[in-house]
Amino acid sequence: MRKISCGVSGTNEIPVTHHLSDIPASPELLSALKTHYRKDLLLRPAQDYAVFHEGLLSEHQNLIIATPTNSGKSLLSYLLLFQNAVDGKNAILVEPLRALAYEKSEELKSIVNILQRQSQIKVKVVVSTGDYRLTNEFMNTQPKKLSNGQGQIIVATPERLDAISRMKENTEWFETVSTICFDEAHLIGDSNRGPTLELLIAYLRSLKSHPQIVLMSATIANPDYLAAWLNPCKVINVADRYPQLEKWVYCIEDFEDANDVLLNEVTSTLIQENTSIIIFVYQTASAEKLATQLAKQLSGRRI
């Protein structure tokens, strides 16, 4: 095997930023988030800039968050979603894949359980993908209404929201949506799924309630072009990355197995202090197989 360095981006110098507890949000929510993350997080540069320089939580306007992978977009969306839900409103997180929708909903439910346990604040998390096998709903099933002023966070796919937006009787429900965050928003440029996403956003912009639209992506090519469409809209475009990201290409010989090479590289990296890895795998079955192999190889190590 031969490793070819493709450079680095970012820095390993600890940024001078605020902590999670400094964010101007509900003390109950901040306490729940600190419990969930198991510490008072030091904000990453993009998070700090969004909250303290661009008024993320104080200005209800359209946003494009175009920041690198691992810069903390998920936490920013959680802050927006919970701020609205705690006030008894509907907030939506749009994920492009059902698997991602379920993963995000589980994390949000974990935070909700902590929030309720610590402060008695009740927020409902609903996953809605139009998958009858998993959620007992079809693509055009009517969305659940708010009850007793309880706020909701709905995690859904674009196709599910697009389907229910085409039914006139659901307009009233959409008018109750305060904020909608689109993860992996660069898919608006995809030749297959992009038109659905674009039409859904256009529909949301036509609503009298003017819900806040938040597009999040690490790879939006021209955020200013989208911002002109969503006007008025702010662009949060922070390229600073912490910690530093190293980029390598692995040239594997014919006799080498890609999984074995990956397992060895992951192991040698994770046994170092303060390191982390994100592995992107194409199929769920492959991800499960790799996770099982990693668990066996790392068994007994302090990871």
Salt bridges, closest charged atoms under 4 A:
ASP48 OD1 - HIS18 ND1 2.78
GLU54 OE1 - LYS234 NZ 3.15
GLU59 OE1 - LYS234 NZ 3.18
GLU106 OE2 - LYS109 NZ 3.97
GLU107 OE2 - HIS36 NE2 3.09
ASP131 OD2 - ARG98 NH1 3.29
ASP131 OD2 - ARG133 NH2 3.03
GLU137 OE1 - ARG160 NH2 3.32
GLU159 OE1 - ARG193 NH2 2.98
ASP162 OD2 - ARG166 NE 3.05
GLU184 OE1 - HIS186 ND1 3.77
GLU265 OE1 - LYS3 NZ 3.55
